[in-house]
């Protein structure tokens, strides 16, 4: 949806699956999935077994989807939250308009500013996710540092018009 809608999964989900950009659960049999092409896919977890799958595009970041997911995890019992970023488009391939970028800079600071390989204005999506993690009190752990536009192993709608999507699946290990 490219927003900040978070759904908490407390058991089996009946069809149709609710639309949104983040799923949170502590249910031991839940499997959470988000689909992305260039947007950030994010896995989050806690020692208490609360976990999340987040889809974060620039609009979702601006709307606070990561912060909303972390808050929902806290409401579900998470005391400490870690987060990991999956493959997403990187600054060298992510030309951005000044008005849209300005809103993200106002929210997260200059850290999100990037430069395209052609020297134009860009959004540094991994840095923006890092800034959102910091704002939400989420500890970042290493993820998959790959640009979906540069690495043909991943789908990129923006670079190649790919219609396919990466799937990020997050679950809780049994104790």
C-alpha positions, 0 to 999 in steps of 0.5 A, a space after each residue: 500500500 506504500 503507507 504505514 498500516 500495520 496488522 497484528 497477526 494473533 493466529 491463522 489469517 482468514 482470507 482475504 489477507 488484509 492489505 498493509 505494509 507491515 505484519 507483526 506477530 508473536 504467534 508460534 506458527 505464524 509466517 509473515 510475508 511481504 513482497 518488494 521489488 525496489 522498496 525495502 524489505 525488513 525483518 524485525 524480531 525480539 527476544 520475547 518472540 515478537 517478530 515483524 515483516 515490513 515493506 518500506 517504500 519512500 512513502 511508507 518511510 515518510 508515513 512512519 511504517 518502521 516506527 509503527 511496526 516497532 511500536 506494535 511489537 512493543 505493544 505485543 511484548 517486545 522489549 528490545 527490537 532488532 531489524 535487518 534490511 533486505 535487498 532494495 534499490 540504492 542511491 546510485 540508481 534512485 533518482 528522486 525529485 527535490 519535493 519528495 526528498 525534502 519531506 524525507 530529509 525533514 523527517 530523518 535528516 541529511 543522512 538520507 541524501 544520496 547521489 545517482 551514478 549520473 550525479 543527480 539527486 537521490 534517496 539513499 534508501 538503506 540510510 533512510 531505513 537506518 534513520 527510521 530504525 534509530 528513531 524507533 529504537 530498533 538495533 540494526 543487524 546486518 542484512 542483504 546489502 544489494 541494490 535491486 537495480 544493479 544486481 540482476 538476481 533481484 527484481 527491479 520495477 524501476 530499473 528493468 520494469 520487472 513484474 516479479 517481486 522478492 518475498 521476505 518471510 519471517 517466522 519465530 523459531 520454536 523454543 
